Amino acid sequence: MNETWVTVVGNAATRPDYWETAAGVAVARFRLAVTARRWDRAREAWLDAYTSFYTVWTWRHLAVNVAASVSLGEPLVVHGTLRVRERSSEGQGGWPGERPAERRGERRGPGEGDGAGEPRREDPGGARRWITADLDAVAVGHDLARGTSAFRRVSRAKPLLNAPTGATSP
């Protein structure tokens, strides 16, 4: 299956929300705001155009590192696969690992059916539906064109199965 790979540059619009699935897989999610800028020749200045919001999903070690490293408003570069999804308040179209309360529509971020995103539509059954753009990230980092960052490597020590204990065997 073909995937749409994108690299998006923007600002963290929310703090990362972190949790673990029932299977113990770490998940972090945050919203990324991307504002297009245009050069206005008449004013000889850059002007902000429209802002697009993306829900960025991270998994496993990337999720742990995003939760520890990303703060509200920070400039970020995100690389991953783009998925445009239709969601509803009845739980249809949810993402794997999403919390049940979110599938019921109890928690929504900017652009996810709260008036800041695409217009809502009503199903014949009365459920609210909206469109959202999700990025399943494989890499997230600070945009160093707009500031500095200090990298700290995370040690993922693996136990040695045949580690010497100092005792001799009989």
DSSP file with accessible surface (Angstrom, degrees, kcal/mol):
  #  RESIDUE AA STRUCTURE BP1 BP2  ACC     N-H-->O    O-->H-N    N-H-->O    O-->H-N    TCO  KAPPA ALPHA  PHI   PSI    X-CA   Y-CA   Z-CA
    1    1 A M              0   0  198      0, 0.0     2,-0.3     0, 0.0     0, 0.0   0.000 360.0 360.0 360.0 138.7    0.0    0.0    0.0
    2    2 A N        -     0   0  159      2,-0.0     2,-0.3     1,-0.0     0, 0.0  -0.609 360.0-158.5 -81.2 141.2    1.3    3.5   -0.8
    3    3 A E        -     0   0   72     -2,-0.3     2,-0.9    80,-0.0    80,-0.1  -0.873  19.0-125.1-116.0 152.2    1.7    6.0    2.0
    4    4 A T        -     0   0   86     78,-0.5    78,-2.9    -2,-0.3     2,-0.4  -0.850  29.6-163.2 -98.2 103.3    1.8    9.7    1.8
    5    5 A W  E     +A   81   0A 135     -2,-0.9     2,-0.3    76,-0.2    76,-0.2  -0.765  15.3 171.9 -89.9 132.2    5.1   10.7    3.5
    6    6 A V  E     -A   80   0A  36     74,-2.9    74,-2.3    -2,-0.4     2,-0.5  -0.946  30.0-146.9-137.5 156.3    5.4   14.4    4.5
    7    7 A T  E     -A   79   0A  85     -2,-0.3     2,-0.4    72,-0.2    72,-0.2  -0.999  24.8-170.1-121.8 123.4    7.7   16.7    6.5
    8    8 A V  E     -A   78   0A  15     70,-3.0    70,-2.8    -2,-0.5     2,-0.5  -0.944  11.0-158.8-121.2 135.2    5.8   19.5    8.3
    9    9 A V  E     +A   77   0A  68     -2,-0.4     2,-0.2    68,-0.2    68,-0.2  -0.956  40.6 107.1-113.8 126.5    7.3   22.5   10.0
   10   10 A G  E     -A   76   0A   5     66,-2.3    66,-3.3    -2,-0.5     2,-0.4  -0.865  61.3 -72.3-167.2-158.5    5.2   24.3   12.6
   11   11 A N  E     -AB  75  33A  57     22,-2.7    22,-3.2    64,-0.3     2,-0.4  -0.943  44.7-103.7-122.4 144.6    4.6   25.0   16.3
   12   12 A A  E     - B   0  32A   2     62,-2.3    61,-3.0    -2,-0.4    20,-0.3  -0.507  32.4-173.0 -66.1 117.1    3.3   22.7   19.1
   13   13 A A        +     0   0   31     18,-3.0     2,-0.3    -2,-0.4    19,-0.2   0.636  69.5  23.0 -88.6 -17.5   -0.3   23.9   19.6
   14   14 A T  S    S-     0   0   34     17,-1.1    59,-0.1    57,-0.1    -1,-0.1  -0.949  88.7 -99.4-139.0 161.3   -0.8   21.7   22.6
   15   15 A R        -     0   0  184     -2,-0.3    56,-0.1     1,-0.1    16,-0.1  -0.540  56.8 -90.6 -72.8 149.0    1.3   19.9   25.2
   16   16 A P        -     0   0   27      0, 0.0     2,-0.5     0, 0.0    14,-0.2  -0.379  34.2-143.8 -62.8 137.4    1.9   16.2   24.4
   17   17 A D  E     -C   29   0A  33     12,-3.1    12,-2.1    -3,-0.1     2,-0.4  -0.932  23.0-165.0-101.0 123.1   -0.7   13.9   25.9
   18   18 A Y  E     +C   28   0A  81     -2,-0.5     2,-0.3    10,-0.2    10,-0.2  -0.901  20.6 140.1-119.6 138.3    1.0   10.7   27.0
   19   19 A W  E     -C   27   0A  25      8,-2.5     8,-3.0    -2,-0.4     2,-0.4  -0.958  40.1-117.2-158.6 172.5   -0.5    7.3   27.9
   20   20 A E  E     -C   26   0A 118     -2,-0.3     6,-0.2     6,-0.2    77,-0.0  -0.954  28.0-124.4-118.0 141.5    0.1    3.6   27.5
   21   21 A T    >   -     0   0   32      4,-2.5     3,-2.2    -2,-0.4    78,-0.0  -0.193  37.2 -95.7 -71.9 173.0   -2.2    1.2   25.7
   22   22 A A  T 3  S+     0   0  118      1,-0.3    -1,-0.1     2,-0.1    -2,-0.0   0.811 128.8  56.2 -60.7 -27.5   -3.6   -1.9   27.4
   23   23 A A  T 3  S-     0   0   89      2,-0.1    -1,-0.3     1,-0.0    -2,-0.0   0.435 123.5-106.3 -84.0  -0.2   -0.7   -3.8   25.7
   24   24 A G    <   +     0   0   46     -3,-2.2     2,-0.5     1,-0.3    -2,-0.1   0.617  69.4 147.7  87.5  13.0    1.8   -1.5   27.4
   25   25 A V        -     0   0   38      1,-0.0    -4,-2.5    34,-0.0    -1,-0.3  -0.713  47.6-125.3 -85.4 127.4    2.7    0.5   24.2
   26   26 A A  E     -C   20   0A   9     -2,-0.5    34,-2.3    -6,-0.2     2,-0.4  -0.511  30.8-176.2 -72.6 136.7    3.6    4.1   24.9
   27   27 A V  E     -CD  19  59A   0     -8,-3.0    -8,-2.5    32,-0.2     2,-0.4  -0.998   8.6-177.7-134.8 135.5    1.6    6.7   22.9
   28   28 A A  E     -CD  18  58A   0     30,-2.1    30,-2.7    -2,-0.4     2,-0.4  -0.997   4.8-176.0-132.6 141.3    1.9   10.5   22.8
   29   29 A R  E     +CD  17  57A  24    -12,-2.1   -12,-3.1    -2,-0.4     2,-0.3  -0.993   8.6 160.6-136.5 140.4   -0.2   12.8   20.8
   30   30 A F  E     - D   0  56A   1     26,-1.8    26,-3.3    -2,-0.4     2,-0.4  -0.965  36.4-109.6-150.2 166.1   -0.1   16.6   20.3
   31   31 A R  E     - D   0  55A   7     -2,-0.3   -18,-3.0    24,-0.2   -17,-1.1  -0.824  24.8-155.7-100.6 139.9   -1.5   19.2   17.9
   32   32 A L  E     -BD  12  54A   0     22,-2.9    22,-2.4    -2,-0.4     2,-0.5  -0.970   3.9-152.8-117.3 125.4    0.9   21.0   15.4
   33   33 A A  E     -BD  11  53A  17    -22,-3.2   -22,-2.7    -2,-0.5     2,-0.5  -0.876  10.3-171.7-100.1 128.8   -0.1   24.4   14.0
   34   34 A V  E     - D   0  52A  31     18,-3.0    18,-3.0    -2,-0.5     2,-0.6  -0.972   2.8-166.8-124.4 113.1    1.4   25.3   10.6
   35   35 A T  E     - D   0  51A  54     -2,-0.5    16,-0.2    16,-0.2     2,-0.2  -0.902  15.3-137.9-105.1 122.3    0.9   28.8    9.4
   36   36 A A  E     -     0   0A  19     14,-2.3    13,-3.5    -2,-0.6     2,-0.4  -0.515  19.1-156.0 -73.9 141.1    1.6   29.6    5.8
   37   37 A R  E     - D   0  48A 120     11,-0.2     2,-0.4    -2,-0.2    11,-0.2  -0.961   7.0-165.8-122.6 141.5    3.4   32.9    5.2
   38   38 A R  E     - D   0  47A 135      9,-2.7     9,-2.9    -2,-0.4     2,-0.5  -0.957  22.7-121.2-127.1 144.6    3.4   34.9    2.0
   39   39 A W  E     - D   0  46A 126     -2,-0.4     2,-0.8     7,-0.2     7,-0.2  -0.732  21.8-152.7 -85.5 122.2    5.6   37.8    0.9
   40   40 A D  E  >> - D   0  45A  44      5,-2.8     4,-1.6    -2,-0.5     5,-1.3  -0.873   5.8-166.4 -97.2 108.6    3.5   40.9    0.2
   41   41 A R  T  45S+     0   0  213     -2,-0.8    -1,-0.2     1,-0.2     5,-0.0   0.871  85.9  54.4 -64.4 -38.2    5.4   43.0   -2.4
   42   42 A A  T  45S+     0   0   96      1,-0.2    -1,-0.2     2,-0.1    -2,-0.0   0.917 120.9  30.1 -63.3 -43.1    3.3   46.1   -1.8
   43   43 A R  T  45S-     0   0  174      2,-0.2    -1,-0.2     0, 0.0    -2,-0.2   0.573  99.3-136.4 -89.1 -14.0    4.1   46.1    1.9
   44   44 A E  T  <5 +     0   0  149     -4,-1.6     2,-0.3     1,-0.2    -3,-0.2   0.934  67.5 105.7  52.4  52.8    7.5   44.5    1.5
   45   45 A A  E   <S-D   40   0A  38     -5,-1.3    -5,-2.8    -7,-0.1     2,-0.4  -0.985  76.7-102.2-154.2 156.3    6.8   42.3    4.5
   46   46 A W  E     -D   39   0A 144     -2,-0.3     2,-0.4    -7,-0.2    -7,-0.2  -0.684  38.1-164.3 -80.8 135.9    5.9   38.7    5.3
   47   47 A L  E     -D   38   0A  58     -9,-2.9    -9,-2.7    -2,-0.4     2,-0.3  -0.953  20.6-117.2-122.7 142.5    2.2   38.2    6.1
   48   48 A D  E     -D   37   0A 106     -2,-0.4   -11,-0.2   -11,-0.2     3,-0.1  -0.571  32.8-177.9 -74.7 136.9    0.5   35.2    7.8
   49   49 A A  E     -     0   0A  44    -13,-3.5    -1,-0.1     1,-0.4   -12,-0.1   0.160  48.3 -24.3-103.5-131.1   -2.0   33.4    5.7
   50   50 A Y  E     -     0   0A 142    -15,-0.1   -14,-2.3    -2,-0.1     2,-0.4  -0.338  56.6-134.5 -82.5 160.1   -4.1   30.4    6.9
   51   51 A T  E     -D   35   0A  62    -16,-0.2     2,-0.4    -3,-0.1   -16,-0.2  -0.971  14.0-161.1-117.1 130.2   -3.2   28.0    9.7
   52   52 A S  E     -D   34   0A  40    -18,-3.0   -18,-3.0    -2,-0.4     2,-0.4  -0.883   7.8-148.9-107.1 142.9   -3.6   24.2    9.4
   53   53 A F  E     -D   33   0A  64     -2,-0.4    80,-0.5   -20,-0.2     2,-0.4  -0.934  12.4-172.3-114.1 135.4   -3.7   22.0   12.4
   54   54 A Y  E     -D   32   0A  51    -22,-2.4   -22,-2.9    -2,-0.4     2,-0.7  -0.964  22.0-134.7-122.7 142.0   -2.4   18.4   12.4
   55   55 A T  E     -De  31 134A   0     78,-2.5    80,-3.0    -2,-0.4     2,-0.5  -0.876  25.3-153.3 -93.1 118.8   -2.7   15.8   15.1
   56   56 A V  E     -De  30 135A   0    -26,-3.3   -26,-1.8    -2,-0.7     2,-0.4  -0.851   8.0-164.0 -98.7 124.6    0.7   14.2   15.5
   57   57 A W  E     -De  29 136A   0     78,-3.2    80,-2.3    -2,-0.5     2,-0.3  -0.922   7.6-177.4-109.0 131.2    0.8   10.6   16.8
   58   58 A T  E     -D   28   0A   0    -30,-2.7   -30,-2.1    -2,-0.4     2,-0.3  -0.952   6.9-158.8-127.6 151.8    4.0    9.1   18.2
   59   59 A W  E >>  -D   27   0A  47     78,-0.4     3,-1.0    -2,-0.3     4,-0.7  -0.897  45.6 -18.3-132.0 154.2    4.5    5.5   19.4
   60   60 A R  H 3> S-     0   0  159    -34,-2.3     4,-1.8    -2,-0.3     3,-0.2  -0.199 125.7  -1.8  56.7-130.1    6.9    3.6   21.7
   61   61 A H  H 3> S+     0   0  106      1,-0.2     4,-2.4     2,-0.2    -1,-0.3   0.864 134.1  56.4 -64.8 -34.9   10.3    5.2   22.4
   62   62 A L  H <> S+     0   0   40     -3,-1.0     4,-2.8     1,-0.2    -1,-0.2   0.915 106.1  51.9 -61.7 -39.2    9.5    8.2   20.2
   63   63 A A  H  X S+     0   0    0     -4,-0.7     4,-2.5   -37,-0.2    -2,-0.2   0.920 109.4  48.8 -62.9 -43.7    6.4    8.8   22.3
   64   64 A V  H  X S+     0   0   60     -4,-1.8     4,-1.6     1,-0.2    -1,-0.2   0.932 114.5  45.5 -61.8 -44.9    8.3    8.7   25.6
   65   65 A N  H  X S+     0   0   48     -4,-2.4     4,-1.3     2,-0.2    -2,-0.2   0.882 111.8  51.3 -69.2 -37.5   10.9   11.2   24.2
   66   66 A V  H >X S+     0   0    5     -4,-2.8     4,-2.6     1,-0.2     3,-0.5   0.938 108.7  51.6 -63.7 -44.7    8.3   13.5   22.7
   67   67 A A  H 3< S+     0   0   41     -4,-2.5    -1,-0.2     1,-0.2    -2,-0.2   0.862 115.7  42.1 -60.7 -33.4    6.5   13.6   26.1
   68   68 A A  H 3< S+     0   0   79     -4,-1.6    -1,-0.2    -5,-0.2    -2,-0.2   0.661 124.9  33.2 -86.0 -16.0    9.7   14.5   27.8
   69   69 A S  H << S+     0   0   54     -4,-1.3     2,-0.4    -3,-0.5    -2,-0.2   0.703  95.7  80.4-115.8 -26.7   11.0   17.0   25.2
   70   70 A V     <  -     0   0   11     -4,-2.6     2,-0.3    -5,-0.2    -1,-0.0  -0.759  50.3-179.0 -98.4 133.5    8.1   18.9   23.6
   71   71 A S    >   -     0   0   62     -2,-0.4     3,-1.8   -56,-0.1   -59,-0.3  -0.865  41.0 -75.6-123.8 161.2    6.4   21.9   25.1
   72   72 A L  T 3  S+     0   0  100     -2,-0.3   -59,-0.2     1,-0.2   -57,-0.1  -0.233 114.2  12.4 -55.6 130.6    3.6   24.2   24.1
   73   73 A G  T 3  S+     0   0   45    -61,-3.0    -1,-0.2     1,-0.3   -60,-0.1   0.328  87.4 141.2  87.2  -6.7    4.6   26.7   21.4
   74   74 A E    <   -     0   0   55     -3,-1.8   -62,-2.3   -63,-0.1     2,-0.3  -0.426  57.5-113.2 -72.4 141.7    8.0   25.2   20.5
   75   75 A P  E     -A   11   0A  31      0, 0.0    68,-1.9     0, 0.0     2,-0.3  -0.596  45.7-178.9 -75.1 130.6    9.0   25.2   16.8
   76   76 A L  E     -AF  10 142A   0    -66,-3.3   -66,-2.3    -2,-0.3     2,-0.4  -0.911  30.7-147.2-132.6 156.2    9.1   21.6   15.5
   77   77 A V  E     -AF   9 141A  45     64,-3.0    64,-2.2    -2,-0.3     2,-0.4  -0.997  23.8-171.0-118.9 125.9    9.8   19.6   12.4
   78   78 A V  E     -AF   8 140A   0    -70,-2.8   -70,-3.0    -2,-0.4     2,-0.4  -0.974   6.5-170.5-122.9 132.5    7.7   16.4   12.1
   79   79 A H  E     +AF   7 139A  67     60,-2.6    59,-2.9    -2,-0.4    60,-1.7  -0.981  35.8  92.7-122.7 131.1    8.2   13.6    9.5
   80   80 A G  E    S-AF   6 137A   0    -74,-2.3   -74,-2.9    -2,-0.4     2,-0.4  -0.979  70.6 -46.1 176.8-165.6    5.7   10.8    9.0
   81   81 A T  E     -AF   5 136A   8     55,-1.8    55,-2.5    -2,-0.3     2,-0.4  -0.743  46.8-135.6 -95.8 138.9    2.7    9.5    7.1
   82   82 A L  E     - F   0 135A  46    -78,-2.9   -78,-0.5    -2,-0.4     2,-0.4  -0.772  21.3-179.0 -94.4 133.8   -0.3   11.7    6.5
   83   83 A R  E     - F   0 134A  80     51,-2.8    51,-3.2    -2,-0.4     2,-0.6  -0.974  14.4-157.0-133.4 118.1   -3.8   10.4    7.0
   84   84 A V  E     - F   0 133A 103     -2,-0.4     2,-0.3    49,-0.2    49,-0.2  -0.866  27.4-175.5 -93.1 122.9   -6.8   12.5    6.4
   85   85 A R  E     - F   0 132A  51     47,-3.2    47,-2.9    -2,-0.6     2,-0.5  -0.909  28.7-137.4-126.5 148.2   -9.6   11.0    8.4
   86   86 A E  E     - F   0 131A  81     -2,-0.3     2,-0.3    45,-0.2    45,-0.2  -0.890  31.2-172.8-100.1 129.7  -13.3   11.5    9.0
   87   87 A R  E     - F   0 130A  11     43,-3.3    43,-2.2    -2,-0.5     2,-0.3  -0.836   9.2-164.1-119.6 161.8  -14.3   11.2   12.7
   88   88 A S  E >   - F   0 129A   9      4,-1.1     3,-1.4    -2,-0.3    41,-0.2  -0.966  33.0-119.9-142.5 158.9  -17.5   11.2   14.5
   89   89 A S  T 3  S+     0   0   16     39,-2.3    40,-0.1    -2,-0.3    17,-0.1   0.585 108.7  69.4 -73.7  -7.5  -18.6   11.7   18.1
   90   90 A E  T 3  S-     0   0  128     38,-0.3    -1,-0.3     2,-0.1    14,-0.2   0.329 119.9-101.9 -91.0   3.8  -20.0    8.1   18.0
   91   91 A G  S X  S+     0   0   22     -3,-1.4     3,-0.9    12,-0.5     2,-0.3   0.482  74.8 139.7  94.5   0.9  -16.5    6.6   17.9
   92   92 A Q  T 3   +     0   0  138      1,-0.2    -4,-1.1    11,-0.1    -1,-0.3  -0.606  68.3  20.8 -78.2 140.3  -16.4    5.7   14.2
   93   93 A G  T 3  S+     0   0   34     -2,-0.3    -1,-0.2    -6,-0.2    -2,-0.0   0.715  86.6 158.0  80.7  19.4  -13.0    6.4   12.5
   94   94 A G    <   -     0   0   23     -3,-0.9    -1,-0.2     1,-0.1    -8,-0.1  -0.191  41.7-110.1 -72.0 169.8  -11.0    6.4   15.7
   95   95 A W    >   -     0   0   10      4,-0.1     3,-2.2     1,-0.1    -1,-0.1  -0.792  35.9 -98.9-101.1 142.1   -7.2    5.7   15.9
   96   96 A P  T 3  S+     0   0   93      0, 0.0     3,-0.1     0, 0.0    -1,-0.1  -0.332 112.8  24.8 -57.9 135.1   -5.7    2.6   17.4
   97   97 A G  T 3  S+     0   0   24      1,-0.3     2,-0.1   -77,-0.0   -70,-0.1   0.355  89.0 139.9  90.4  -5.8   -4.6    3.3   20.9
   98   98 A E    <   -     0   0    9     -3,-2.2    -1,-0.3     1,-0.1    -4,-0.0  -0.446  60.0-106.5 -71.1 142.7   -7.0    6.2   21.3
   99   99 A R    >>  -     0   0   70     -2,-0.1     4,-1.7     1,-0.1     3,-0.7  -0.393  23.4-120.4 -69.2 146.9   -8.7    6.4   24.7
  100  100 A P  H 3> S+     0   0   73      0, 0.0     4,-1.5     0, 0.0     5,-0.1   0.876 112.3  56.8 -57.2 -38.1  -12.3    5.3   24.8
  101  101 A A  H 34>S+     0   0   26      1,-0.2     5,-2.3     2,-0.2     6,-0.4   0.886 106.4  50.7 -62.4 -34.7  -13.5    8.7   26.1
  102  102 A E  H X45S+     0   0   12     -3,-0.7     3,-1.4     1,-0.2    -1,-0.2   0.880 105.9  54.6 -71.1 -35.7  -11.9   10.4   23.1
  103  103 A R  H 3<5S+     0   0   92     -4,-1.7   -12,-0.5     1,-0.3    -1,-0.2   0.828 105.2  54.0 -66.0 -29.0  -13.7    8.0   20.8
  104  104 A R  T 3<5S-     0   0  138     -4,-1.5    -1,-0.3    -5,-0.2    -2,-0.2   0.513 120.3-113.0 -81.2  -4.3  -16.9    9.1   22.4
  105  105 A G  T < 5S+     0   0    9     -3,-1.4    -3,-0.2    -4,-0.2    -2,-0.1   0.652  79.8 127.3  86.5  15.3  -16.0   12.7   21.6
  106  106 A E  S   <S+     0   0  122     -5,-2.3     2,-0.5     1,-0.2    -4,-0.2   0.778  72.0  40.6 -77.9 -26.0  -15.6   13.8   25.2
  107  107 A R        +     0   0  114     -6,-0.4     2,-0.4    -5,-0.1    -1,-0.2  -0.984  68.8 164.0-125.2 124.0  -12.1   15.2   24.6
  108  108 A R        -     0   0   69     -2,-0.5     3,-0.1    -3,-0.1     5,-0.1  -0.999  20.0-150.0-138.6 142.6  -11.2   17.2   21.5
  109  109 A G    >   -     0   0   20     -2,-0.4     3,-2.2     1,-0.2     5,-0.3  -0.311  50.7 -50.7 -98.0-176.6   -8.3   19.4   20.7
  110  110 A P  T 3  S+     0   0   39      0, 0.0    -1,-0.2     0, 0.0   -97,-0.1  -0.309 128.6  12.7 -56.6 131.9   -8.2   22.5   18.4
  111  111 A G  T 3  S+     0   0    4      1,-0.1     7,-0.5    -3,-0.1     2,-0.4   0.471  97.0 109.3  82.8   0.6   -9.5   21.6   15.0
  112  112 A E  S <  S-     0   0    8     -3,-2.2    -1,-0.1     5,-0.1    20,-0.1  -0.426 109.1 -58.2-108.6  57.7  -11.1   18.3   16.1
  113  113 A G  S    S+     0   0    1     -2,-0.4    -1,-0.1    18,-0.2     7,-0.1   0.669 109.4 109.6  86.4  14.2  -14.8   19.3   15.9
  114  114 A D  S    S-     0   0   71     -5,-0.3    -1,-0.1     6,-0.0    -6,-0.0   0.182 101.4 -88.7-108.1  18.8  -14.7   22.2   18.3
  115  115 A G  S    S+     0   0   69      3,-0.3     5,-0.0    -4,-0.0     0, 0.0   0.217 115.0  86.7  99.0 -15.7  -15.3   24.9   15.8
  116  116 A A  S    S+     0   0   59     -7,-0.2   -63,-0.1     2,-0.1     2,-0.1   0.606  88.7  45.7 -92.9 -11.6  -11.6   25.4   14.9
  117  117 A G  S    S-     0   0   31      1,-0.3    -5,-0.1   -65,-0.1     3,-0.1  -0.003 109.3 -29.5-107.2-146.4  -11.3   22.7   12.3
  118  118 A E  S    S-     0   0  112     13,-0.7    -1,-0.3    -7,-0.5    -3,-0.3  -0.302  81.1 -83.5 -67.7 154.8  -13.4   21.6    9.3
  119  119 A P        -     0   0   94      0, 0.0    12,-0.2     0, 0.0     2,-0.2  -0.280  47.1-117.5 -60.2 144.0  -17.2   22.2    9.5
  120  120 A R        -     0   0   95     10,-0.1     2,-0.3    -3,-0.1    10,-0.2  -0.516  25.7-159.8 -79.5 151.6  -19.1   19.6   11.4
  121  121 A R  E     -G  129   0A 102      8,-2.1     8,-2.4    -2,-0.2     2,-0.5  -0.938  14.1-126.9-126.2 154.3  -21.8   17.5    9.6
  122  122 A E  E     -G  128   0A 119     -2,-0.3     6,-0.2     6,-0.2     5,-0.0  -0.858  15.2-138.9-103.1 131.9  -24.6   15.6   11.2
  123  123 A D    >   -     0   0   40      4,-2.4     3,-2.2    -2,-0.5     6,-0.0  -0.457  34.1-105.3 -72.3 160.7  -25.2   11.9   10.5
  124  124 A P  T 3  S+     0   0  144      0, 0.0    -1,-0.1     0, 0.0    -2,-0.0   0.846 125.6  55.7 -56.5 -29.3  -28.8   10.9   10.0
  125  125 A G  T 3  S-     0   0   81      2,-0.1    -3,-0.0     1,-0.0     0, 0.0   0.472 123.8-105.7 -82.1  -2.9  -28.5    9.4   13.5
  126  126 A G  S <  S+     0   0   45     -3,-2.2     2,-0.2     1,-0.3    -1,-0.0   0.455  71.2 142.6  96.4  -0.5  -27.4   12.7   15.0
  127  127 A A        -     0   0    5      1,-0.1    -4,-2.4    -5,-0.0     2,-0.3  -0.509  51.6-121.1 -74.1 141.9  -23.7   12.0   15.4
  128  128 A R  E     -G  122   0A  82     -6,-0.2   -39,-2.3    -2,-0.2   -38,-0.3  -0.669  30.8-168.3 -82.5 138.4  -21.3   14.8   14.8
  129  129 A R  E     +GF 121  88A  64     -8,-2.4    -8,-2.1    -2,-0.3     2,-0.3  -0.947  11.1 165.1-127.3 148.3  -18.7   14.2   12.1
  130  130 A W  E     - F   0  87A  10    -43,-2.2   -43,-3.3    -2,-0.3     2,-0.4  -0.966  32.9-111.9-153.8 167.1  -15.6   16.2   11.1
  131  131 A I  E     + F   0  86A  48     -2,-0.3   -13,-0.7   -45,-0.2     2,-0.3  -0.862  32.3 179.3-105.2 137.3  -12.4   15.9    9.1
  132  132 A T  E     - F   0  85A   7    -47,-2.9   -47,-3.2    -2,-0.4     2,-0.6  -0.976  23.9-135.9-136.1 150.8   -9.0   15.8   10.7
  133  133 A A  E     - F   0  84A  21    -80,-0.5   -78,-2.5    -2,-0.3     2,-0.4  -0.939  25.5-168.6-107.1 118.3   -5.4   15.4    9.4
  134  134 A D  E     -eF  55  83A   0    -51,-3.2   -51,-2.8    -2,-0.6     2,-0.5  -0.882  11.2-155.9-109.0 141.1   -3.2   13.0   11.4
  135  135 A L  E     -eF  56  82A   1    -80,-3.0   -78,-3.2    -2,-0.4     2,-1.1  -0.975   6.1-154.9-114.5 119.3    0.5   12.5   11.1
  136  136 A D  E     -eF  57  81A  37    -55,-2.5   -55,-1.8    -2,-0.5   -78,-0.2  -0.811  31.9-146.6 -90.0  95.9    1.9    9.2   12.2
  137  137 A A  E     + F   0  80A   7    -80,-2.3   -78,-0.4    -2,-1.1   -57,-0.3  -0.384  37.4 174.0 -77.2 142.1    5.3   10.4   13.1
  138  138 A V  E    S+     0   0A  86    -59,-2.9     2,-0.3     1,-0.4   -58,-0.2   0.485  81.0  24.9-111.3 -15.2    8.6    8.6   12.7
  139  139 A A  E     + F   0  79A  48    -60,-1.7   -60,-2.6     2,-0.0     2,-0.4  -0.977  60.0 177.0-151.0 136.1   10.7   11.6   13.6
  140  140 A V  E     + F   0  78A  31     -2,-0.3     2,-0.3   -62,-0.2   -62,-0.2  -0.996  17.0 155.2-137.2 131.6   10.1   14.7   15.7
  141  141 A G  E     - F   0  77A  31    -64,-2.2   -64,-3.0    -2,-0.4     2,-0.2  -0.979  44.8 -88.9-151.5 164.1   12.6   17.4   16.4
  142  142 A H  E     - F   0  76A  55     -2,-0.3     2,-1.1   -66,-0.2   -66,-0.3  -0.513  43.6-113.9 -73.5 144.3   13.1   21.0   17.2
  143  143 A D    >   -     0   0   26    -68,-1.9     3,-1.7    -2,-0.2     4,-0.2  -0.688  28.6-168.7 -80.9 101.6   13.4   23.4   14.3
  144  144 A L  T 3  S+     0   0  115     -2,-1.1     3,-0.4     1,-0.3    -1,-0.2   0.564  78.8  74.1 -75.2  -5.3   17.0   24.7   14.7
  145  145 A A  T 3  S+     0   0   93      1,-0.2    -1,-0.3     3,-0.0     3,-0.1   0.685 106.1  37.8 -74.1 -15.7   16.4   27.4   12.1
  146  146 A R  S <  S-     0   0  121     -3,-1.7     2,-0.3     1,-0.2    -1,-0.2   0.280 130.5 -23.4-119.0   8.5   14.4   29.2   14.9
  147  147 A G        -     0   0   40     -3,-0.4     2,-0.3    -4,-0.2    -1,-0.2  -0.980  69.6 -79.7 170.0-175.7   16.4   28.4   18.0
  148  148 A T        -     0   0  145     -2,-0.3     2,-0.3    -3,-0.1    -5,-0.1  -0.711  32.0-168.4-110.3 164.4   18.8   26.1   19.7
  149  149 A S        -     0   0   65     -2,-0.3     2,-0.5    -7,-0.1    -2,-0.0  -0.985  16.8-137.4-148.9 152.0   18.3   22.7   21.4
  150  150 A A        -     0   0   76     -2,-0.3     2,-0.3     2,-0.0    -2,-0.0  -0.970  21.4-145.0-116.3 120.8   20.4   20.5   23.6
  151  151 A F        -     0   0  166     -2,-0.5     2,-0.5     2,-0.0    -2,-0.0  -0.665  13.4-171.8 -88.2 134.6   20.3   16.7   22.8
  152  152 A R        -     0   0  182     -2,-0.3     2,-0.2     2,-0.0    -2,-0.0  -0.976  20.3-135.3-125.7 116.3   20.4   14.2   25.6
  153  153 A R        -     0   0  207     -2,-0.5     2,-0.5     1,-0.1    -2,-0.0  -0.485  16.4-135.2 -71.3 137.3   20.8   10.5   24.6
  154  154 A V        -     0   0   72     -2,-0.2     2,-0.5     2,-0.0    -1,-0.1  -0.822  16.0-132.9 -95.6 127.2   18.5    8.2   26.4
  155  155 A S        -     0   0  105     -2,-0.5     2,-0.4     1,-0.1    -1,-0.0  -0.666  19.9-174.4 -82.1 125.7   20.2    5.0   27.6
  156  156 A R        -     0   0  104     -2,-0.5    -1,-0.1     2,-0.0     2,-0.1  -0.638  17.4-165.8-116.4  70.6   18.3    1.9   26.8
  157  157 A A        -     0   0   90     -2,-0.4    -2,-0.0     1,-0.1     0, 0.0  -0.328   5.8-150.6 -62.7 134.3   20.5   -0.6   28.7
  158  158 A K        -     0   0  182     -2,-0.1     2,-0.1     1,-0.0    -1,-0.1  -0.885  23.0-111.2-105.3 136.4   19.9   -4.3   27.8
  159  159 A P        -     0   0  116      0, 0.0     2,-0.5     0, 0.0    -1,-0.0  -0.402  27.7-123.4 -67.2 141.5   20.6   -6.9   30.5
  160  160 A L    >   -     0   0  136      1,-0.1     3,-0.8    -2,-0.1     0, 0.0  -0.756  15.2-158.5 -84.3 127.2   23.5   -9.2   29.8
  161  161 A L  T 3  S+     0   0  163     -2,-0.5    -1,-0.1     1,-0.2     0, 0.0   0.841  91.8  35.4 -76.7 -31.4   22.4  -12.8   29.8
  162  162 A N  T 3  S+     0   0  157      2,-0.0    -1,-0.2     3,-0.0     3,-0.0  -0.261  82.4 158.2-115.8  45.0   25.9  -14.2   30.4
  163  163 A A    <   -     0   0   47     -3,-0.8     2,-0.2     1,-0.1     0, 0.0  -0.510  47.0-113.0 -72.2 134.6   27.2  -11.4   32.7
  164  164 A P        -     0   0  126      0, 0.0    -1,-0.1     0, 0.0    -2,-0.0  -0.456  26.9-169.6 -67.9 135.9   30.1  -12.5   34.9
  165  165 A T        -     0   0  123      2,-0.3     3,-0.1    -2,-0.2    -2,-0.0   0.483  42.3-112.5-103.0  -8.4   29.1  -12.5   38.5
  166  166 A G  S    S+     0   0   78      1,-0.4     2,-0.3     0, 0.0     0, 0.0   0.301  84.0 112.4  92.9 -13.3   32.5  -13.0   40.0
  167  167 A A        -     0   0   78      1,-0.0    -1,-0.4     0, 0.0     2,-0.3  -0.683  63.6-132.0 -92.3 148.7   31.6  -16.5   41.3
  168  168 A T        -     0   0  135     -2,-0.3    -1,-0.0    -3,-0.1     0, 0.0  -0.765  19.7-121.7 -97.8 146.9   33.2  -19.6   39.9
  169  169 A S              0   0  108     -2,-0.3    -1,-0.0     1,-0.1     0, 0.0  -0.607 360.0 360.0 -86.4 149.2   31.2  -22.5   38.9
  170  170 A P              0   0  177      0, 0.0    -1,-0.1     0, 0.0     0, 0.0  -0.147 360.0 360.0 -70.2 360.0   31.9  -25.9   40.5
